Amino acid sequence: MGSRDDEYDYLFKVVLIGDSGVGKSNLLSRFTRNEFNLESKSTIGVEFATRSIQLEGKTVKAQIWDTAGQERYRAITSAYYRGAVGALLVYDIAKHITYENVERWLKELRDHADQNIVIMLVGNKSDLRHLRAVPTDEAKTYAERNQLSFIETSALDSTNVETAFTNILTEIYRSVSRRQFGPDRHVPINAANNLTISPSSNDSPQNKKCCSNL
């Protein structure tokens, strides 16, 4: 556990939400391990993976949670919104019903997540352009109306996956930076959740831990 992976300046919890089968697990594995599994099975409950990136000279570690999309797991996964500072709301561009359900997922996110959470609408499976059921402009307009960022991705061929995660982590980082205060520059994202994201100075790796309720 005490590896170099523990050395970071910021730790951000990001959740992947959306209907079952839209490709959340493959987006996670493509970004964190550069892997794609055509035989990927539905996630049961919750799983997560991490990856660190460099932003403005700082090491930002993303802890990305993949929540099961099936209805029967909704009660389980609602608790995992706690402490999240970012969310990728994913739909399948070839299945219009998954786009229709974005409204419900967004409401759930607004109900359970911190009010400052950064949300990105993601139209996944852009490689299925010949089966497209959700026009890009329609989704982009919806995102603008609801103050979400927007991107289309393909976990299969890697299109925009890196960009999607990098963009949301950059947006979170800038949002957090704007809210820094005090001599130690700690950033209380949500005091009720005991979630504190703090840039480190000469702290030892164990003192760089944050997000205690994750």
Secondary structure, 3 states (H helix, E strand, C coil): CCCHHHCCCEEEEEEEECCCCCCHHHHHHHHHHCCCCCCCCCCCCEEEEEEEEEECCEEEEEEEEEECCCHHHHHHHHHHHCCCCEEEEEEECCCHHHHHCHHHHHHHHHHHCCCCCEEEEEEECHHHHHHCCCCHHHHHHHHHHCCCEEEECCCCCCCCHHHHHHHHHHHHHHHHHHCCCCCCCCEEEEHHHCEEECCCCCCCHHHHCCCCCC
